[in-house]
C-alpha cells in the first residue's frame, strides 16, 4: 500500500508547480500548454521525463490491484536519477573537451539555500518519491511482489 501511495505522489507531481519565477509557476504541465514546444521536437530525455510520470501512475494502479508492481516502481524511480546522471556526465565530457576545469563541488547546503526560494512543491514531491520508489521497488522485487 505504501508503494502505491508513493507512486501516486510521484505521478501527481506532474500537476503541481515545480518552480516559481517572478510570480509565475512553472511545471511539467507547461509542456502541453500554448507556449510549450511541439511534442515532436522534444529530445528523448523529454520523453523519458514524461514517461516517468506515466510509469509511476501505472505502478500505483497495478499495486492497488494487488499486482506485481516492483519493476514498475523501480523503473519510475530510476528514470529521474538516470536522466540527471546522463546530463552530468555529458556536461563533464564537454568541459573536458574544451579544457575547462571541473568544479570540485561545494557545500550541498549552500546550493540548496540558493535555489530554495524558487523551488515549489513539485520538485521535492518528484525526487523524494522517486528515491523511495527505488527502494520500495527493489524490496518488492526481492520479495517477488
N, C-alpha and C positions, 0 to 999 in steps of 0.2 A: 504494500500500500504506500509506503514511503517513497519508493521509486516512482510510482505513478504520479504522486503529488509533485515531486521534484521535476519530473519530465514535463508535467503540465505547466509548472512555473517557468521552465526554460522556454517552452513554446509560447506562453503568454507574454514573455518579454518582448516579443515581436511588436506588440501593440502598445508598449509603454515607451515614453520618451527616454532616450539614451543620453542626450546632451542638451544643455540649454546655453545658447549663444545670443546675447543681446535680447533676451526675452523670447527668442524663437526656440521651440522644442524640436529636436532632431532625433529621428529614429528610423528603424528599418522600413516602416510603412511609407516613408518618403520615396522609396524606390518605385512605388506604384502610383505616386501622385502625378499631378500635371507637370511638375518640374523635374520629375525623375527621368533618368536615362532610359532609352529604349531597352527593353529586356534582352533583345538580341545582341546589344553592344556590351553586355556585362562580360567580364572575363570569367574564367572557370572558377576563380576564387569567390566571385559574387554568387554564382550558382551554388557553390558548396556552402557558403554562408546561409543562403536562403534554405538550402536543404537541411541544415542543422535544426531549424525550427520545425520543419515537416517531420523529420525523423523523431524529434523529441515528442511531438504530438502523437505520432503513430505509436511510439513506445508507451506513452501514457494510456492510450486506448487498449493496446494489447495487454498491458499489465492489469488494467481494470477488468479485462475479460478473462483474467487468470491464465493468460498465455505466457509463453517463454519470451520475455522482453529483454533479457540480459544483453544480447548482442545489439539490439536497437538502442538501449540506454548507453552502452559503451560507445557506439558509433556517434550518437548525438553529443556525447561528452567530449569525444576526442576531436571532432571536426574543428571547434574553435581554436584549440591549442595547436593543432596541426597547421592551421592557416597562419597563426602567429609565428610558429617556428619557421614556416616556409618564407614568410616575409622578412624575418630577422636574418635568416641565412642568405637570402637574396641581397639584402642591404649590406651585409658583411662582405659578400663576394664583390659587390660593386665598389665598396670602399677600398678593398684590396686592389681591384683593377685600376683604380685611379691613384693608388699610392697614398691614400689618406690614412691617418692614424685611427685605429679602432678605439672608441671610448672605453675607458676602464669600468664604467658602471659606477653609479653613485649610490647614494642612500635611497632605498626604496621609499622611505617615509617622506623624504623631501619631494620625490616625484609625485607621490600621492597628494601631498599638500598643494602642489602646483595645479593639479587637474581637479581637485575636489570641488572647486566652485562651479565647474562646468558639467560634471557628471551627474546625470539624473538616475532614476531608479532602474532603468532598463539594463545598464551595464552590470551592476552587481547581481541583479537577478539572473542574467545570462551566464556570467562567468562562474559564479558560486554554484549555480545549479549544474553547469557543465562539469565542474570539478567533482561534485557529488555524484553525478551520473557515471563518471568514470569508475569511481569506487564501487557504487552500487551495481553497475553493470558487470564489473569483474567478479564481485561477490556472487551475483546471481549466476554467472556463467560457471563459476567453480562449484556451485550447488546444483547446477543443471536446471535452473529455473529461468 
